[in-house]
Amino acid sequence: MALLKITSPHMSSAGKTGDVMLTVVLATLPGLALLTWFFGWGNLINIAWASLVAVSCEALVISIRQRSVMFYLTDYSALLTGVLIGLSLPSLAPWWLTLIATSFAIIFAKHLYGGMGQNPFNPAMVGYALVLIAFPVEMTSWLAPKSLPGNDQIPSFLQTLTAIFPFVGGEAVDAFTMATPLDTFKHKGEQLAAQLWASEPVLSPSSWLAWQSISAGYLLGGAYLLYKKVFTWHTPVALLVAMTIISGIFWLIDPDSYGSPLLHLLGGATMLGAFFIATDPVSSATSVKGRLYYGAAIGILVYIIRTWGNYPDAIAFAVLLMNFAAPFIDYYTQPRTYGHQISHQKTRSGQ
Amino acid sequence: MANKSYQEIITDGLWTNNPALVQLLGLCPLLAVTGSVVNALGLGLATTLVLIGSNLSVSMIRHYVPDTVRLPAFVMIIASFVTCIELVSQAFTYDLYLSLGIFIPLIVTNCAILGRAEAFARKNPLTESFIDGLMMGVGFTLVLLVLGAMREIIGQGTLFSDMDLLLGPIAAGWKVTLIDDYRGFLFAILPPGAFIGMGLLIALKSIIDNRIKTYQDAHRDRSSVTDRRVRVTGEIK
């Protein structure tokens, strides 16, 4: 492609794919730090293990495909996939769970479709959805956050390590696990929302603080990525606004049975999804208007699946569903070339 | 049309034109019931019997049915055979009949059967049609079995469990537990596991076909190559 010769001032930005991916990995740090502070070492160990698996699988498949291993490894996309999987799995997820999710993400969701830039689905979310469907029990038990009064059982680094890799030996961890806020809210049954907030320990102010802070951490990381112009604001803002609107409408109609917008925005993986997952440049919509539709549809789908579906959180399913729709969205949101009509309108009017 | 030799019909059904791996017909039952070997075998046998019956009947009436109404006639024939099979399985293997559920009546809609009636039996004599039906059925059943075994091993860690539902009390002890204390991999039992397993089988067939082709190319008599003129651009004087 011939590059346009534009006169100064020139804007310098992250040029190589590797730089972009590393910036994204860097931006997960605030969220990761808070996650580690509240839930112990589990996610850190998971991320290290998932990244190791991801990079090894990537290297293996690339060498089978007879491409240049170092060239593809230094775009760090496999590393990012590993980090995202490690962030989204529960902190005490056993080693084989992470192994299955990550290897499936890299080998099946990425390389069987042609590798970097060719995958129609977000690899990390394919891996996550796979283990969520296959191992629902392991995927829904979270540790109780450290900020909860009376919870002095956050396992130490060594305990966490032996809980994740039990064959290393050591004593079984007797940690205090509980459901996520969204899961608790989903299974509240006949209880009113206000009673639930008052009675459930996971929704008590001290525990809610943990979930809220982690979401705020991801929001901070996302803001940094926006500042670095890694992606444009359209997808995440559309996602968050759509989710706020739809959850706000139902909450205003019946605040006793529907969760507040705050619960939906901060209580689950919404922030992680909005800034780190829905913005994947390969599998999301690419036109500017298309990104608005794409983000908004994810926000609405997440709310629908959370409220009326079978799963408490739904970022993975919503993102995968919209990945299906991204080419379709792009087709109908082609930007108009100056001086021309949009192509499909032209065919419709029969010219 | 030139009739195919029996050998061609057999290799077509089992490999080169396999209904499941190449024609990709009958995917609905293929993906839905291959959660275990016994289900796969039950449905494979039922499909094979229907295929043979429908191919034979269609071949017999091929000179009398006008082209314009052939499809309704074929569907009627297939539906009658499916009803027979359904009643037979209900009578003799009632538990298997229950576990296969709607997929036995749905054999009517299996395009592999109508496809063979339309593409083969309607144009060929009785013996050829019989062999074609048998071989297509066996080819389909083999794929079902491999897929069923794959999904049963990955999904439950066992092989040949519940075979007595189909084969009677002799098979009660056939269950092989490959992995002790296996906690199960639900994904393999669910439909996505079937799609992925099917994709892997098709890929495997392509690999084998490519290997065979390169082997044949390497060992072919080179005389046919040497007398071909090679055209070179440039530098011709």
Interface residues (C-beta under 8 A of the other chain):
Chain A: F108 L130 I133 A134 F135
Chain B: F185 L186 F187 L190 P192 I196
